[in-house]
Every structure is written in C-alpha cells, then in structure tokens.
Amino acid sequence: MIAISLRPVGRKWGTVSFASTLHLCPVLDLLLADVPAGLQPDLRLGLQEALVNAVKHGNNLDPGKTIAVEFFSHENQYWWIITDQGVGFAPGCSCGVNPDENRHTIDELDDCGRGLFILHQVFDQVYWNRQGRELRLCKRLRTRARMTLVPQRMFIPSSAVQETS
C-alpha cells in the first residue's frame, strides 16, 4: 500500500510512504513526476538505489515497516528525504571505497561501494543524519546563461569600413 500526501495548491512538496517492498515503479513515478524529462533516467537510477537500500538494508525487507519520502523543489533544486525504520547506517563502509573519488569505474566496485558511487554520481548532495535512518538527496538544475532573444546590432568601427569607388 502507498500513502500519498498530495501537494497543497501553490506548494511544491509532497510525501509518499509505503510498506517495505521492492516493487518501486509506482513510487518512482510519483517522485519524478515534476522533474524535467532529461533528468529523469539518472534520477530514477539514483532514487531506486536509495529506496532499495532503505527497504533491504534499513528495514530488512520487513513489510510491517515503512519507508517515507518527502520530496520538494526549491528554486533550481529538487530534494528527496528518505526515512526508514531500521537501526541506522554509517555512510563509511567496510570496503574502503570513497565514493567522492572519481578514480573508480562502476565495474571496479563491489556491492558495498557501487550503491554509494551511484548516489554520489547522480546527486549533487548526499547526506545521512546522525542516526543513519534518513538520507537527504539533492539535484540542482544547471541553468544556462541568459541568451539575448533579439540579436544586438553589430558595431563596426568606421575605420574598418573601406570605401569603394
């Protein structure tokens, strides 16, 4: 079962909670509904990794426990706050992989490092609270420099213009 708190009119936030399950397609669809289409494939991969970890490692696949996801957009940022009911997670793992270092390829990492690597590649901010039961993810939109809609007249100095007779 999925419980949804719809966004109030004029606000850009919502909450989804669901029983621990790996059937995540409807949840991912809800979480990505307002994200630009070009960003959705990468963000879907990252959010799926985070939700699978919360279900498997946080809640130990216990269907009696729930996962809650608060999601919102603010200015040029999309945020997801994922909370499980597990015992907590310490972001440093025993495999010794630093996911912030881009010297690894995904094929070089084992199961422990692969998920962290994906999260750090997809999102601009990845943060766990002290208890390790809440993960905050942020993706910033890259904005292009403003382009002039009407081209400005090209100024050519008169000294550069040659007269023809």
DSSP file (Angstrom, degrees, kcal/mol; ACC not computed):
  #  RESIDUE AA STRUCTURE BP1 BP2  ACC     N-H-->O    O-->H-N    N-H-->O    O-->H-N    TCO  KAPPA ALPHA  PHI   PSI    X-CA   Y-CA   Z-CA
    1    1 A M              0   0    0      0, 0.0    18,-1.2     0, 0.0     2,-0.5   0.000 360.0 360.0 360.0 139.9    0.0    0.0    0.0
    2    2 A I  E     -A   18   0A   0     16,-0.2     2,-0.5     2,-0.0    16,-0.2  -0.964 360.0-159.4-116.6 128.5    1.2    3.5   -0.9
    3    3 A A  E     -A   17   0A   0     14,-3.4    14,-2.6    -2,-0.5     2,-0.4  -0.924  12.5-167.6-106.6 132.5    0.1    6.6    1.1
    4    4 A I  E     -A   16   0A   0     -2,-0.5     2,-0.8    12,-0.2    12,-0.2  -0.971  18.7-157.8-125.0 132.0    0.4    9.9   -0.6
    5    5 A S  E     -A   15   0A   0     10,-3.2    10,-1.3    -2,-0.4    -2,-0.0  -0.915  30.9-139.8-102.3 104.8    0.1   13.4    0.8
    6    6 A L        -     0   0    0     -2,-0.8     8,-0.0     8,-0.2    10,-0.0  -0.218  24.3 -93.9 -67.0 155.4   -0.7   15.4   -2.3
    7    7 A R        -     0   0    0      1,-0.1    -1,-0.1     7,-0.1     7,-0.1  -0.495  39.0-121.5 -70.3 128.8    0.9   18.8   -2.8
    8    8 A P    >   -     0   0    0      0, 0.0     3,-2.2     0, 0.0     5,-0.2  -0.360  46.0 -81.2 -64.2 153.0   -1.2   21.7   -1.5
    9    9 A V  T 3  S+     0   0    0      1,-0.3     3,-0.1     3,-0.1     0, 0.0  -0.315 118.3  14.9 -57.2 131.6   -2.1   24.2   -4.1
   10   10 A G  T 3  S+     0   0    0      1,-0.3     2,-0.3    -3,-0.1    -1,-0.3   0.396 106.8 102.7  85.1  -3.9    0.8   26.6   -4.7
   11   11 A R    <   -     0   0    0     -3,-2.2    -1,-0.3     2,-0.1     2,-0.1  -0.824  60.7-148.4-112.5 153.6    3.3   24.4   -2.8
   12   12 A K        +     0   0    0     -2,-0.3    61,-2.0    61,-0.2     2,-0.3  -0.415  64.4  87.3-117.0  55.4    6.0   22.3   -4.4
   13   13 A W  E     + B   0  72A   0     59,-0.2     2,-0.3    -5,-0.2    59,-0.2  -0.969  40.2 163.6-146.5 162.2    6.2   19.4   -1.8
   14   14 A G  E     - B   0  71A   0     57,-2.2    57,-2.7    -2,-0.3     2,-0.4  -0.969  24.2-129.1-166.1 171.8    4.6   16.1   -1.0
   15   15 A T  E     -AB   5  70A   0    -10,-1.3   -10,-3.2    -2,-0.3     2,-0.4  -0.998  14.0-172.8-136.2 138.5    5.1   12.9    1.0
   16   16 A V  E     -AB   4  69A   0     53,-2.5    53,-3.3    -2,-0.4     2,-0.4  -0.996   6.0-179.5-126.9 134.0    4.9    9.3    0.0
   17   17 A S  E     +AB   3  68A   0    -14,-2.6   -14,-3.4    -2,-0.4     2,-0.3  -0.991   7.1 169.3-132.2 146.9    5.1    6.4    2.4
   18   18 A F  E     -AB   2  67A   0     49,-2.3    49,-2.7    -2,-0.4   -16,-0.2  -0.992  38.5 -94.4-153.4 154.3    4.9    2.7    1.6
   19   19 A A  E     - B   0  66A   0    -18,-1.2     2,-0.5    -2,-0.3    47,-0.2  -0.388  63.0 -82.1 -66.7 148.8    5.4   -0.7    3.1
   20   20 A S  S    S+     0   0    0     45,-2.4     2,-0.3    42,-0.6    -1,-0.1  -0.374  77.6 137.2 -59.0 108.5    8.9   -2.2    2.6
   21   21 A T        -     0   0    0     -2,-0.5    34,-0.1    -3,-0.1    35,-0.1  -0.978  58.2-135.4-149.6 154.7    8.7   -3.7   -0.9
   22   22 A L  S    S+     0   0    0     -2,-0.3     2,-1.6     1,-0.1     3,-0.1   0.361  79.7 103.8 -94.7   4.9   11.0   -3.8   -3.9
   23   23 A H        +     0   0    0      1,-0.2     4,-0.2     2,-0.0    -1,-0.1  -0.673  43.2 150.9 -83.2  86.3    8.0   -3.0   -6.2
   24   24 A L     >  +     0   0    0     -2,-1.6     4,-3.0     1,-0.1     5,-0.3   0.487  30.6  99.4-104.5  -5.6    9.1    0.6   -6.6
   25   25 A C  H  > S+     0   0    0      1,-0.2     4,-2.4     2,-0.2     5,-0.2   0.902  87.6  44.8 -54.0 -49.2    7.9    1.6  -10.1
   26   26 A P  H  > S+     0   0    0      0, 0.0     4,-1.8     0, 0.0    -1,-0.2   0.878 115.0  49.7 -65.1 -33.9    4.8    3.5   -8.9
   27   27 A V  H  > S+     0   0    0     -4,-0.2     4,-2.4     2,-0.2    -2,-0.2   0.938 111.3  47.9 -67.3 -46.5    6.7    5.2   -6.1
   28   28 A L  H  X S+     0   0    0     -4,-3.0     4,-1.5     1,-0.2    -1,-0.2   0.891 108.9  54.7 -61.8 -39.6    9.5    6.3   -8.5
   29   29 A D  H  < S+     0   0    0     -4,-2.4     4,-0.5    -5,-0.3    -1,-0.2   0.917 110.6  46.0 -59.6 -43.1    6.9    7.6  -11.0
   30   30 A L  H >< S+     0   0    0     -4,-1.8     3,-0.9     1,-0.2     4,-0.3   0.910 111.8  50.8 -65.1 -42.5    5.4    9.7   -8.2
   31   31 A L  H 3< S+     0   0    0     -4,-2.4    -1,-0.2     1,-0.2    -2,-0.2   0.724 117.4  39.1 -70.6 -21.0    8.7   11.0   -7.1
   32   32 A L  T >< S+     0   0    0     -4,-1.5     3,-1.4    -3,-0.2    -1,-0.2   0.337  81.2 108.4-109.7   5.9    9.8   12.0  -10.5
   33   33 A A  T <  S+     0   0    0     -3,-0.9    -1,-0.1    -4,-0.5    -2,-0.1   0.826  87.7  35.3 -56.5 -37.1    6.5   13.4  -11.9
   34   34 A D  T 3  S+     0   0    0     -4,-0.3    -1,-0.3    -3,-0.2    -2,-0.1   0.340  93.0 107.2-102.1   6.8    7.6   17.1  -11.8
   35   35 A V  S <  S-     0   0    0     -3,-1.4     5,-0.1     1,-0.1    -3,-0.0  -0.659  83.6 -96.6 -85.7 138.8   11.3   16.6  -12.8
   36   36 A P    >>  -     0   0    0      0, 0.0     3,-1.7     0, 0.0     4,-0.9  -0.243  33.6-119.5 -53.8 141.0   12.3   17.6  -16.3
   37   37 A A  G >4 S+     0   0    0      1,-0.3     3,-0.5     2,-0.2    -2,-0.1   0.810 109.5  61.4 -55.6 -35.8   12.3   14.6  -18.7
   38   38 A G  G 34 S+     0   0    0      1,-0.2     4,-0.3     2,-0.1    -1,-0.3   0.753 108.2  43.4 -65.9 -24.0   16.0   14.9  -19.5
   39   39 A L  G <> S+     0   0    0     -3,-1.7     4,-2.2     1,-0.1     5,-0.3   0.629  92.0  86.9 -92.7 -16.2   17.0   14.4  -15.8
   40   40 A Q  H <X S+     0   0    0     -4,-0.9     4,-2.7    -3,-0.5     5,-0.2   0.848  81.0  54.9 -61.8 -41.3   14.6   11.5  -15.1
   41   41 A P  H  > S+     0   0    0      0, 0.0     4,-1.8     0, 0.0    -1,-0.2   0.947 114.5  39.5 -60.3 -47.4   16.7    8.5  -16.2
   42   42 A D  H  > S+     0   0    0     -4,-0.3     4,-2.4     1,-0.2    -2,-0.2   0.925 118.1  48.1 -65.8 -44.3   19.7    9.3  -14.0
   43   43 A L  H  X S+     0   0    0     -4,-2.2     4,-3.0     1,-0.2     5,-0.3   0.858 108.4  55.2 -66.7 -33.9   17.5   10.4  -11.1
   44   44 A R  H  X S+     0   0    0     -4,-2.7     4,-2.5    -5,-0.3    -1,-0.2   0.926 109.2  47.6 -62.6 -44.3   15.4    7.3  -11.4
   45   45 A L  H  X S+     0   0    0     -4,-1.8     4,-2.2    -5,-0.2    -2,-0.2   0.937 115.0  45.6 -61.0 -47.5   18.5    5.1  -11.1
   46   46 A G  H  X S+     0   0    0     -4,-2.4     4,-2.3     2,-0.2    -2,-0.2   0.924 115.0  45.7 -64.5 -45.7   19.7    7.1   -8.1
   47   47 A L  H  X S+     0   0    0     -4,-3.0     4,-2.8     2,-0.2     5,-0.2   0.888 111.2  53.2 -66.2 -38.2   16.4    7.1   -6.3
   48   48 A Q  H  X S+     0   0    0     -4,-2.5     4,-2.8    -5,-0.3     5,-0.2   0.929 109.3  49.2 -61.7 -43.2   15.9    3.4   -7.0
   49   49 A E  H  X S+     0   0    0     -4,-2.2     4,-2.2     1,-0.2    -2,-0.2   0.927 113.1  46.8 -60.0 -45.9   19.3    2.7   -5.4
   50   50 A A  H  X S+     0   0    0     -4,-2.3     4,-2.0     2,-0.2    -2,-0.2   0.904 114.9  45.7 -64.7 -41.9   18.4    4.7   -2.4
   51   51 A L  H  X S+     0   0    0     -4,-2.8     4,-2.5     2,-0.2     5,-0.2   0.895 111.1  51.6 -70.6 -40.1   15.0    3.2   -1.9
   52   52 A V  H  X S+     0   0    0     -4,-2.8     4,-3.3    -5,-0.2     5,-0.4   0.927 110.6  49.8 -60.9 -43.6   16.2   -0.4   -2.4
   53   53 A N  H  X>S+     0   0    0     -4,-2.2     4,-1.8    -5,-0.2     5,-1.7   0.906 110.8  49.4 -61.3 -41.3   18.9    0.2    0.2
   54   54 A A  I  <>S+     0   0    0     -4,-2.0     5,-2.3     3,-0.2    -1,-0.2   0.908 117.1  41.1 -64.2 -41.6   16.2    1.6    2.6
   55   55 A V  I  <5S+     0   0    0     -4,-2.5     6,-2.9     3,-0.2     7,-0.3   0.950 125.8  32.6 -70.8 -50.2   14.0   -1.4    2.1
   56   56 A K  I  <5S+     0   0    0     -4,-3.3     4,-0.3     4,-0.2    -3,-0.2   0.960 134.2  21.7 -75.2 -53.2   16.7   -4.1    2.1
   57   57 A H  I  <5S+     0   0    0     -4,-1.8    -3,-0.2    -5,-0.4    -2,-0.1   0.832 129.6  41.4 -90.7 -34.1   19.3   -2.8    4.5
   58   58 A G  I   <S+     0   0    0     -5,-1.7    29,-0.4     1,-0.1    -3,-0.2   0.972 131.9  20.0 -75.8 -57.6   17.3   -0.4    6.6
   59   59 A N  S > <S-     0   0    0     -5,-2.3     3,-2.1    -6,-0.2     6,-0.2   0.367  95.2-129.2 -97.4   4.2   14.0   -2.3    7.1
   60   60 A N  T 3   -     0   0    0     -4,-0.3    -4,-0.2     1,-0.3    -3,-0.1   0.842  65.6 -66.8  50.6  38.8   15.4   -5.8    6.3
   61   61 A L  T 3  S+     0   0    0     -6,-2.9    -1,-0.3     1,-0.2    -5,-0.1   0.723  88.9 158.7  57.2  24.0   12.5   -6.4    3.8
   62   62 A D    X   -     0   0    0     -3,-2.1     3,-2.1    -7,-0.3   -42,-0.6  -0.695  32.6-158.6 -80.4 109.8   10.1   -6.3    6.7
   63   63 A P  T 3  S+     0   0    0      0, 0.0    -1,-0.2     0, 0.0    -2,-0.1   0.630  89.1  67.6 -67.0 -11.0    6.6   -5.5    5.2
   64   64 A G  T 3  S+     0   0    0     -5,-0.1     2,-0.3   -45,-0.1    -2,-0.1   0.589  93.6  71.4 -81.0 -10.9    5.5   -4.3    8.6
   65   65 A K  S <  S-     0   0    0     -3,-2.1   -45,-2.4    -6,-0.2     2,-0.3  -0.727  74.9-143.2-103.5 156.7    7.9   -1.4    8.4
   66   66 A T  E     -B   19   0A   0     -2,-0.3     2,-0.4   -47,-0.2    19,-0.3  -0.794   7.7-141.9-120.3 160.8    7.5    1.6    6.1
   67   67 A I  E     -B   18   0A   0    -49,-2.7   -49,-2.3    -2,-0.3     2,-0.4  -0.968  19.0-160.9-114.1 133.8    9.6    3.9    4.1
   68   68 A A  E     -BC  17  83A   0     15,-2.5    15,-3.0    -2,-0.4     2,-0.5  -0.959   5.1-170.1-117.7 137.9    8.7    7.6    4.0
   69   69 A V  E     -BC  16  82A   0    -53,-3.3   -53,-2.5    -2,-0.4     2,-0.5  -0.971   5.0-166.9-130.1 117.1    9.9   10.0    1.3
   70   70 A E  E     -BC  15  81A   0     11,-2.4    11,-3.0    -2,-0.5     2,-0.4  -0.876  17.5-176.8 -96.4 133.6    9.4   13.7    1.5
   71   71 A F  E     +BC  14  80A   0    -57,-2.7   -57,-2.2    -2,-0.5     2,-0.3  -0.988  10.5 150.6-136.1 143.3   10.0   15.4   -1.8
   72   72 A F  E     -BC  13  79A   0      7,-2.0     7,-3.2    -2,-0.4     2,-0.4  -0.989  32.7-130.0-161.6 162.5   10.0   19.0   -2.9
   73   73 A S  E     - C   0  78A   0    -61,-2.0     2,-0.4    -2,-0.3     5,-0.2  -0.954  19.2-177.1-120.0 143.8   11.5   21.6   -5.3
   74   74 A H  E >   - C   0  77A   0      3,-2.5     3,-1.8    -2,-0.4     2,-0.2  -0.960  61.1 -48.2-143.4 119.8   13.0   24.9   -4.2
   75   75 A E  T 3  S-     0   0    0     -2,-0.4     0, 0.0     1,-0.3     0, 0.0  -0.371 126.9 -16.6  52.0-118.2   14.3   27.4   -6.7
   76   76 A N  T 3  S+     0   0    0     -2,-0.2    65,-3.6    -3,-0.1     2,-0.4  -0.050 120.4  93.7-104.6  31.9   16.6   25.3   -9.0
   77   77 A Q  E <   -CD  74 140A   0     -3,-1.8    -3,-2.5    63,-0.2     2,-0.4  -0.960  55.4-156.2-128.9 142.5   16.9   22.3   -6.7
   78   78 A Y  E     -CD  73 139A   0     61,-2.8    61,-2.5    -2,-0.4     2,-0.4  -0.970  19.5-167.1-113.2 132.6   15.0   19.0   -6.3
   79   79 A W  E     -CD  72 138A   0     -7,-3.2    -7,-2.0    -2,-0.4     2,-0.4  -0.935  13.3-175.5-123.8 142.4   15.1   17.3   -2.8
   80   80 A W  E     -CD  71 137A   0     57,-2.2    57,-2.8    -2,-0.4     2,-0.6  -0.994   6.1-166.0-133.6 129.4   14.2   13.9   -1.6
   81   81 A I  E     -CD  70 136A   0    -11,-3.0   -11,-2.4    -2,-0.4     2,-0.5  -0.959  11.0-166.8-118.0 112.0   14.4   12.9    2.1
   82   82 A I  E     -CD  69 135A   0     53,-2.9    53,-2.8    -2,-0.6     2,-0.4  -0.868   5.5-175.6-106.2 125.2   14.1    9.2    2.5
   83   83 A T  E     -CD  68 134A   0    -15,-3.0   -15,-2.5    -2,-0.5    51,-0.2  -0.976   1.7-176.7-124.8 131.6   13.5    7.7    6.0
   84   84 A D        -     0   0    0     49,-2.1   -17,-0.1    -2,-0.4   -29,-0.1  -0.634  32.0-124.0-114.6 178.9   13.4    4.1    7.0
   85   85 A Q  S    S+     0   0    0    -19,-0.3   -18,-0.1    -2,-0.2    48,-0.1   0.012  70.1 116.2-111.4  25.0   12.6    2.4   10.3
   86   86 A G  S    S-     0   0    0     47,-0.1   -27,-0.2   -32,-0.1   -28,-0.1  -0.011  83.1 -92.1 -83.9-168.5   15.9    0.4   10.6
   87   87 A V  S    S-     0   0    0    -29,-0.4     2,-0.1     1,-0.3    46,-0.1   0.600  75.6 -98.9 -83.6 -12.7   18.7    0.6   13.1
   88   88 A G        -     0   0    0     44,-0.2     2,-0.4   -30,-0.2    44,-0.3  -0.341  27.4-111.1 114.7 164.7   20.7    3.1   11.0
   89   89 A F        -     0   0    0     -2,-0.1    45,-0.1    42,-0.1     3,-0.1  -0.998   8.3-145.1-138.1 134.0   23.6    3.2    8.6
   90   90 A A        -     0   0    0     -2,-0.4    40,-0.1     2,-0.1    41,-0.0  -0.913  21.2-140.0 -97.9 118.4   27.1    4.7    8.9
   91   91 A P  S    S+     0   0    0      0, 0.0     2,-0.4     0, 0.0    -1,-0.1   0.778  83.0  81.0 -53.8 -33.7   27.9    6.1    5.4
   92   92 A G  S    S-     0   0    0     -3,-0.1     2,-0.2     6,-0.0    -2,-0.1  -0.609  73.9-156.7 -72.8 129.1   31.5    4.8    5.5
   93   93 A C    >   -     0   0    0      4,-0.4     3,-1.4    -2,-0.4     4,-0.1  -0.666  26.2-112.1-109.2 166.3   31.5    1.2    4.5
   94   94 A S  T 3  S+     0   0    0      1,-0.3    -1,-0.1    -2,-0.2    -2,-0.0   0.599 104.9  76.6 -71.4 -12.1   34.0   -1.6    5.3
   95   95 A C  T 3  S-     0   0    0      2,-0.1    -1,-0.3     1,-0.1    15,-0.0   0.636  98.4-128.8 -77.9 -10.9   35.1   -1.9    1.6
   96   96 A G    <   +     0   0    0     -3,-1.4     2,-0.4     1,-0.3    -2,-0.1   0.620  55.5 147.0  78.6  12.7   37.2    1.2    2.0
   97   97 A V        -     0   0    0     -4,-0.1    -4,-0.4     2,-0.0    -1,-0.3  -0.690  39.8-151.9 -85.6 131.5   35.7    2.9   -1.1
   98   98 A N    >   -     0   0    0     -2,-0.4     3,-1.7     1,-0.1    -6,-0.0  -0.901   5.2-161.7 -98.6 107.4   35.5    6.7   -1.0
   99   99 A P  T 3  S+     0   0    0      0, 0.0    -1,-0.1     0, 0.0     5,-0.1   0.683  85.1  66.3 -67.1 -16.4   32.5    7.4   -3.3
  100  100 A D  T 3  S+     0   0    0     -3,-0.1     2,-0.5     2,-0.1    -3,-0.0   0.682  82.6  88.2 -77.6 -16.0   33.6   11.1   -3.7
  101  101 A E    X   -     0   0    0     -3,-1.7     3,-0.7     1,-0.1    -3,-0.0  -0.720  65.3-158.5 -84.7 126.4   36.7   10.0   -5.5
  102  102 A N  T 3   +     0   0    0     -2,-0.5    -1,-0.1     1,-0.2    -2,-0.1   0.159  68.9  98.9 -90.5  19.8   36.1    9.7   -9.2
  103  103 A R  T 3   +     0   0    0      2,-0.0     2,-0.3     0, 0.0    -1,-0.2   0.559  69.3  80.0 -82.9  -7.0   39.0    7.4   -9.8
  104  104 A H    <   -     0   0    0     -3,-0.7     2,-0.3    -5,-0.1     3,-0.0  -0.679  67.6-144.9 -99.6 151.8   36.8    4.3   -9.8
  105  105 A T    >   -     0   0    0     -2,-0.3     3,-1.4     1,-0.1     4,-0.5  -0.800  31.9-112.5-103.3 159.4   34.6    2.9  -12.5
  106  106 A I  G >  S+     0   0    0     -2,-0.3     3,-0.9     1,-0.3    -1,-0.1   0.813 116.0  59.6 -63.2 -29.3   31.4    1.3  -11.5
  107  107 A D  G 3  S+     0   0    0      1,-0.2    -1,-0.3     7,-0.0     7,-0.0   0.725  98.6  59.2 -71.5 -20.5   32.7   -2.1  -12.6
  108  108 A E  G <  S+     0   0    0     -3,-1.4     2,-0.3     2,-0.0    -1,-0.2   0.605  92.5  85.1 -81.7 -11.7   35.6   -1.9  -10.1
  109  109 A L    <   -     0   0    0     -3,-0.9     2,-0.1    -4,-0.5     0, 0.0  -0.647  69.5-138.6 -96.9 147.1   33.3   -1.6   -7.2
  110  110 A D     >  -     0   0    0     -2,-0.3     4,-2.4   -15,-0.0     5,-0.2  -0.226  46.1 -80.0 -87.2-173.5   31.7   -4.4   -5.2
  111  111 A D  H  > S+     0   0    0      1,-0.2     4,-1.0     2,-0.2    -2,-0.0   0.847 128.6  54.5 -59.0 -35.4   28.1   -4.3   -3.9
  112  112 A C  H  > S+     0   0    0      1,-0.2     4,-0.8     2,-0.1    -1,-0.2   0.942 116.6  33.8 -65.6 -48.5   29.0   -2.1   -1.0
  113  113 A G  H  > S+     0   0    0      1,-0.2     4,-2.5     2,-0.2    -2,-0.2   0.754 105.2  71.2 -81.6 -24.9   30.7    0.6   -2.9
  114  114 A R  H  X S+     0   0    0     -4,-2.4     4,-2.5     1,-0.2    -1,-0.2   0.916  98.4  47.1 -62.1 -45.9   28.5    0.5   -6.1
  115  115 A G  H  X S+     0   0    0     -4,-1.0     4,-2.3     1,-0.2    -1,-0.2   0.917 114.5  46.2 -63.9 -43.5   25.4    2.0   -4.5
  116  116 A L  H  X S+     0   0    0     -4,-0.8     4,-2.4     2,-0.2    -1,-0.2   0.899 111.5  53.1 -64.7 -39.9   27.3    4.8   -2.8
  117  117 A F  H  X S+     0   0    0     -4,-2.5     4,-1.6     2,-0.2    -2,-0.2   0.932 109.3  48.7 -59.8 -47.0   29.1    5.5   -6.0
  118  118 A I  H  X S+     0   0    0     -4,-2.5     4,-2.4     1,-0.2     3,-0.3   0.937 110.9  50.4 -59.7 -48.1   25.8    5.8   -7.9
  119  119 A L  H  X S+     0   0    0     -4,-2.3     4,-2.4     1,-0.2    -1,-0.2   0.919 112.2  46.6 -57.6 -44.9   24.3    8.1   -5.3
  120  120 A H  H  < S+     0   0    0     -4,-2.4    -1,-0.2     1,-0.2    -2,-0.2   0.744 113.8  48.9 -73.4 -22.0   27.3   10.4   -5.4
  121  121 A Q  H  < S+     0   0    0     -4,-1.6    -1,-0.2    -3,-0.3    -2,-0.2   0.847 117.5  39.3 -81.3 -35.7   27.4   10.5   -9.2
  122  122 A V  H  < S+     0   0    0     -4,-2.4     2,-0.3    -5,-0.2    -2,-0.2   0.892 112.7  53.6 -82.3 -42.1   23.7   11.2   -9.7
  123  123 A F     <  -     0   0    0     -4,-2.4    16,-0.2    -5,-0.3     3,-0.1  -0.662  63.9-145.4-103.4 151.9   23.1   13.7   -6.9
  124  124 A D  S    S+     0   0    0     14,-2.3     2,-0.4    -2,-0.3    15,-0.2   0.768  93.0  30.3 -81.3 -27.9   24.8   17.0   -6.0
  125  125 A Q  E     +E  138   0A   0     13,-1.5    13,-1.9    -6,-0.1     2,-0.4  -0.999  61.4 177.7-134.5 133.5   24.3   16.4   -2.3
  126  126 A V  E     +E  137   0A   0     -2,-0.4     2,-0.4    11,-0.2    11,-0.2  -0.976  16.8 164.2-133.9 117.0   24.1   13.1   -0.4
  127  127 A Y  E     -E  136   0A   0      9,-2.2     9,-3.5    -2,-0.4     2,-0.4  -0.991  22.2-160.6-143.5 129.9   23.7   13.3    3.4
  128  128 A W  E     -E  135   0A   0     -2,-0.4     7,-0.2     7,-0.2    -2,-0.0  -0.849  26.4-121.4-102.7 144.5   22.7   10.9    6.1
  129  129 A N    >   -     0   0    0      5,-2.1     3,-1.2    -2,-0.4     5,-0.1  -0.255  37.9 -94.4 -73.7 173.7   21.5   12.1    9.5
  130  130 A R  T 3  S+     0   0    0      1,-0.3    -1,-0.1     2,-0.1    -2,-0.0   0.820 126.1  52.7 -62.2 -32.8   23.4   11.0   12.7
  131  131 A Q  T 3  S-     0   0    0    -43,-0.1    -1,-0.3     1,-0.0   -42,-0.1   0.675 104.5-131.8 -77.0 -16.1   21.1    8.1   13.3
  132  132 A G  S <  S+     0   0    0     -3,-1.2   -44,-0.2   -44,-0.3    -2,-0.1   0.691  81.3 103.5  74.6  18.6   21.7    6.9    9.7
  133  133 A R        +     0   0    0    -45,-0.2   -49,-2.1     1,-0.1     2,-0.4   0.410  69.6  62.3-109.8  -0.6   17.9    6.4    9.1
  134  134 A E  E     -D   83   0A   0    -51,-0.2    -5,-2.1   -45,-0.1     2,-0.5  -0.990  61.0-168.5-131.4 126.6   17.4    9.5    7.0
  135  135 A L  E     -DE  82 128A   0    -53,-2.8   -53,-2.9    -2,-0.4     2,-0.5  -0.957   5.7-159.4-115.9 126.8   19.0   10.2    3.6
  136  136 A R  E     -DE  81 127A   0     -9,-3.5    -9,-2.2    -2,-0.5     2,-0.4  -0.924  11.0-175.2-108.6 127.6   18.8   13.6    2.0
  137  137 A L  E     -DE  80 126A   0    -57,-2.8   -57,-2.2    -2,-0.5     2,-0.4  -0.963   1.7-173.6-123.7 137.9   19.4   13.8   -1.7
  138  138 A C  E     -DE  79 125A   0    -13,-1.9   -14,-2.3    -2,-0.4   -13,-1.5  -0.994   9.1-171.3-134.1 137.9   19.6   17.0   -3.8
  139  139 A K  E     -D   78   0A   0    -61,-2.5   -61,-2.8    -2,-0.4     2,-0.4  -0.992  14.4-152.3-126.1 123.5   19.8   17.6   -7.5
  140  140 A R  E     -D   77   0A   0     -2,-0.4     2,-0.4   -63,-0.2   -63,-0.2  -0.753  16.4-125.3 -93.9 139.2   20.5   21.1   -8.8
  141  141 A L        -     0   0    0    -65,-3.6     2,-0.7    -2,-0.4   -65,-0.1  -0.656  21.2-130.0 -78.4 137.0   19.3   22.2  -12.2
  142  142 A R        -     0   0    0     -2,-0.4     2,-0.4     0, 0.0    -1,-0.0  -0.798  24.9-153.7 -86.7 120.9   22.0   23.6  -14.4
  143  143 A T        -     0   0    0     -2,-0.7     2,-0.2     3,-0.0     3,-0.1  -0.792   8.9-130.0 -99.6 139.8   20.8   26.9  -15.7
  144  144 A R        -     0   0    0     -2,-0.4     3,-0.1     1,-0.1     2,-0.0  -0.522  34.0 -95.1 -81.2 151.6   22.1   28.2  -19.0
  145  145 A A        -     0   0    0     -2,-0.2    -1,-0.1     1,-0.1     2,-0.0  -0.374  55.4 -89.7 -61.6 145.7   23.3   31.8  -19.2
  146  146 A R        -     0   0    0     -3,-0.1     2,-0.4     1,-0.1    -1,-0.1  -0.334  42.9-148.9 -61.2 135.8   20.7   34.1  -20.4
  147  147 A M        -     0   0    0     -3,-0.1     2,-0.4    -2,-0.0     3,-0.1  -0.860  19.5-112.0-107.1 142.8   20.6   34.4  -24.1
  148  148 A T        -     0   0    0     -2,-0.4     4,-0.0     1,-0.2     0, 0.0  -0.578  19.6-156.5 -72.8 128.4   19.5   37.6  -25.9
  149  149 A L  S    S+     0   0    0     -2,-0.4    -1,-0.2     1,-0.2    -3,-0.0   0.878  84.5  44.6 -74.1 -37.6   16.3   37.0  -27.7
  150  150 A V  S    S-     0   0    0     -3,-0.1    -1,-0.2     0, 0.0     2,-0.0  -0.936  95.0-122.5-108.7 119.6   16.9   39.8  -30.2
  151  151 A P        -     0   0    0      0, 0.0     2,-0.2     0, 0.0     3,-0.1  -0.330  26.8-121.5 -62.6 138.8   20.4   40.0  -31.6
  152  152 A Q        -     0   0    0      1,-0.1     2,-0.1    -4,-0.0     3,-0.0  -0.484  34.7 -94.3 -77.0 151.1   22.1   43.2  -30.9
  153  153 A R        -     0   0    0     -2,-0.2     2,-0.4     1,-0.1    -1,-0.1  -0.410  41.3-115.7 -65.5 138.0   23.3   45.2  -33.9
  154  154 A M        -     0   0    0     -2,-0.1     2,-0.6    -3,-0.1    -1,-0.1  -0.623  25.1-141.3 -76.9 127.7   26.9   44.5  -34.7
  155  155 A F        -     0   0    0     -2,-0.4    -1,-0.0    -3,-0.0    -3,-0.0  -0.815  19.4-176.8 -95.1 120.9   29.1   47.6  -34.2
  156  156 A I        -     0   0    0     -2,-0.6     5,-0.1     2,-0.0    -2,-0.0  -0.973  28.7-121.8-116.3 120.3   31.7   48.0  -36.8
  157  157 A P    >   -     0   0    0      0, 0.0     3,-1.9     0, 0.0     4,-0.5  -0.310  18.9-124.6 -60.9 142.8   34.1   51.0  -36.4
  158  158 A S  G >  S+     0   0    0      1,-0.3     3,-0.9     2,-0.2    -2,-0.0   0.765 109.0  65.1 -61.4 -25.1   34.1   53.3  -39.3
  159  159 A S  G 3  S+     0   0    0      1,-0.2    -1,-0.3     3,-0.0    -3,-0.0   0.729  98.1  55.2 -70.2 -18.7   37.9   53.0  -39.6
  160  160 A A  G <  S+     0   0    0     -3,-1.9     2,-0.5     2,-0.1    -1,-0.2   0.594  89.3  90.0 -87.9 -11.1   37.3   49.3  -40.5
  161  161 A V    <   -     0   0    0     -3,-0.9     2,-0.4    -4,-0.5    -5,-0.0  -0.749  67.6-149.8 -91.6 126.4   35.0   50.1  -43.4
  162  162 A Q        -     0   0    0     -2,-0.5     2,-0.3     1,-0.0    -2,-0.1  -0.775  13.3-129.0 -94.8 136.7   36.7   50.5  -46.7
  163  163 A E        -     0   0    0     -2,-0.4     2,-0.4     2,-0.0    -1,-0.0  -0.628  17.1-152.6 -82.7 142.0   35.1   52.8  -49.2
  164  164 A T              0   0    0     -2,-0.3    -1,-0.0     1,-0.1     0, 0.0  -0.931 360.0 360.0-111.4 138.6   34.6   51.6  -52.7
  165  165 A S              0   0    0     -2,-0.4    -1,-0.1     0, 0.0    -2,-0.0   0.439 360.0 360.0-107.6 360.0   34.5   53.9  -55.6
